[in-house]
Amino acid sequence: MNSSLREPDFRSGATKTILLGMITFLISVLPMEMNAQKNTKHLAVSLVSESSDFELGSAVVLTFSVKNNHKKAVSFCEYMTPFEGFNGPILKVLDQEGKPVQYVGVMRKRSEPGPDNYIHLESGESESVQFDLLVAYPIKAVGNYTVQFIGNKYMNALGNSEVVEFRVR
């Protein structure tokens, strides 16, 4: 038997620290995961285009909405949603060949969200925001495009929107 390989000593301080860290991590992540699954199930996300046809260089105005379909009030974090503006790649934008339109907006590292970073929706209530896609996703050629909001179960606990199709001429 190789003398450099040893059985773990669960009484040692380092092993206890690692095990305690793993348990603490699981205890903190599991409730977030469960809450994310609950929110995704009860919050309906939609992305709607103002038009299906746009002139090259003109604003591509989209409306992002979240509706609470649960019988109780629900809150979600605005991070990585259009409610906070573009602070990271939150949309999947593809050209007619299926190639991604690159995100060119701000990449912001955030601190832990505070109470002001949560949007509270009563049962049946919805919240919407309009934005111009071209602010962060430059479209430089005519053609057909698709756009979809990509939810982040760890950051905002929202699901993905349906895909929106539009044409730039």
N, C-alpha and C positions, 0 to 999 in steps of 0.2 A: 504494500500500500504506500502511496506517495505521502510523505510526511508533510508536504506543504498544503495538502487538502485536509481540512478539518471539518468536523460536524459543527454547525452553528451553536454557539453558546447563548441560549435565550436569556441567560442571567446577566450577560454583559451589558454595560451602559450603552454602547453604540447600537447594539441590536434592539434594545428596548426603545431607544430614541427613534430608530427607523420604523419599528412597528407602531409606535405611538403616532408618528407622523403619517403613516399610511392610514391608520384608523381615523385620525382627525380629518384627513383629506376626504375619505369616503363619506364620513358623516356630514361634511360641508357640501360635497358635490351631489349626493343623492337627493336631498330636498330640492336643490336647484333643478336637477334633471326632472324630478317628478312635477315641479311647478311648471317647467317649460312644456312638458307633455300636456298638462292640464290647460295651459293658456293656448297652445297650438290648437287644441280641440275646440275651445270655446270662442276664440277670436278669429273672425273671418277677415282675411287680408285681400284687398283688391287694388288693382292698378288699372286705370282707365286713361285712354288717350283722348285729348280734346278733339282730335281729327284722325282720320286714317291716311291723310295725304298732307305732306308738308313740302314747302319750297326749300331747296338746299340753302343753308345758312340762316333760315328763320327758326324761331324758337320751337322746340318740340315739347309742348306743354302736356304734362301728365298729372293725374290726380291719384294720390295714394290715400287709401282709407283703411281703417281698422274698425270693425264692428263687434261689439260684445253680444254674442248669441247665448250667453249663459243666463240662468235665472238669478244669479248673484253678481255683484260688482266684481270687476277684475282690473288689475293694473298690469302694465308692461313698461319696460324700460325703453326710452326713446333712442338709446344708443344704436347705431347702425340701422337707422330708419330715416326716411325723408323728413321726419319731424325735427330732426336736429340739423338738417342740411347734409351736404356731402362731406363726410369726415373719413371716408373709406369706401371701398368698392361694395356697394349694396345692391347693385343691379347686374343682371347678366344681359348684355346687349350683343346681338349677333347680326352680321350682315347676311345677305341672301345666299352666300356660299357657306354659311355656318361659322365664319371666322369671328372671333370676339372683337368688339370695339373696345380698345384699351381705356381704362379709367385713368384720368389725368388730374383728378382733384386732389384735395388735401388728404394727407394720411395723418390722422391725429391719434396719439396715444392718450387714453383716458384714465382718470383715476376711478376709484370705486364710485358708482352712481349714488347720488344723494336723493333725498325726497323729491327735489325739483326735477329730477331726470325721469320720473315715472309719470305716465299718463293713466289716469283713473277713469274707467268707463263703467257707468251704471248699466244694469241690464237693458239691452236693446239700444243703448247709446252707441254712437259712432263718432270718430274724429277723422278729419281729412286735411290734406295739405296739397297744394299745387306746386310744381317745380318744373324748371326747364332742364330737360335731359342734357342739352348741349353744354351746360355749365361744367360738367365733369366727364362727359362721354362725347368727344368730338366726332361728328359724322361729316366726312369730307367728300363723299361720293353719292351720286344718285343710286337708288335701288330700293329693295325691300329689306326691312329690318324687323327684328323681334326684340322685345325687352321684357324682363321679368324681375320682380323684386325677389331677392333671396334672403329668407329669414335666417336668423341665427339663434338656435335654441339656447345657447349659453349667454348671449348678450341681451337679446330682446324677447326671447321666448315666442317668436312669431313664426308662422309657416311661410311658405313661398306663395307668391301671387300666381294667378293664371298668366300665361304668356300673352302679350299684347303685340299685334302686328301693325306695321305702318309702312308707308312708302314715302321716300324722299325723291322729289323730281326737280 
